[in-house]
Amino acid sequence: MGGGDSAFKRRLERAAEVRSYRGAGISAEEEAELEAAEAKERDKRKKVDDARRAEYLIRDAMAQGKFDNLKYAGKPIPGLGEAYDPDWWVKGLIQRENISGLGPKAILLRTEDAELDGRLDVQFTEKQVRDILADFNARVIEARRQLQGGPPVVTKTRDVDAEVARWHERRAAHAQDALPEPEPQRSWWQRLWRGTT
């Protein structure tokens, strides 16, 4: 690039000189020579194809370090090879920002149904469990009544009394697991010896 650049710069400088003196008596021969040089330069630029230009720009960016420390360096690009989805940006936003509570009621109720036992296990009273189950059942029935399109609501309502009984069983099992094991009986001299150390 060194030799070609300097020749190009000289021709541009010469063209600038000639243009500045155009009205000041430059010969027609010099003007024709200048036009020929400009036409030759335009043809040369047209011959450089886009692929070579892109390759040059990529090599130049690599030399400048613009591709260092990219987010997906050495990893597959997510979503590459999948079918086109017109809502890709919304789904990406929901996943990236961890937004919940958006979507068709049928899907939201299925998700809530799968996590309901865990939600019930952290409650302290039977009344809280019954209130959560009553609210869940009411939303399932309401979703079945509305015809808004989307996937069908296949989530079943829960039997409140049966779920409360299961909650009591899980709670008792958890309490049993949480009980400490009794210490083995030791003789009086083992207790005395342990107390002095």
Phi, psi and omega in degrees: 000340185296310183290319181293324180293317183292322178295320179296317179297320179297319180294321178296319178296319179297319179296320178296320179296313183297318180296323180290333180258010186304314180278355186261025172093041174276149185285158179292330179295315179293323179294320178295321178297318178296315179298320180295320180294320179294319179295320179297319180293320177297317178297320180297318179294325179292330183287335179288113185281166184296324181296317179293323179295317179295319179299318178297315181296322179294314179298321179296317179294322178295319179295327179279351178083021182287343180261003179283144175058042175284157186299317184254028180298122179078007181238154177291147179284125182294139177084357181286128179092355178275162178293152181294133178239119183295341180257029183299324184287325178293315179297321177296319179296316180298317181290315183294318183268358180055049180276131178236166179090005178249141177134179179294146182302324182299317181290317181298319180292324176298316179297315179296323179297320180293329183261002187293320180299318178296322178293322180290325183296336181271359179279152185259333184237158179293326179297318178299318180296315180296320179296317180296316180294320179296319178296316180299312180299319180296320179290326177295315180296318180295321179293326178291329182285329184274133179253081183254010182083183182086190182291152180289153178275109180250002180289133181269151173287158181254141176285117187297313183296319179295320180291324177295318177298317178296322179298317178298318180297314180296322180294318179294319179296320179294319179295323179294319179292330184279345180294135178286150178288141179291145179287146178292150180292133177241156179285170185296325181287332175290322178291321179295316182295318180293326180292334182274343182265000000 
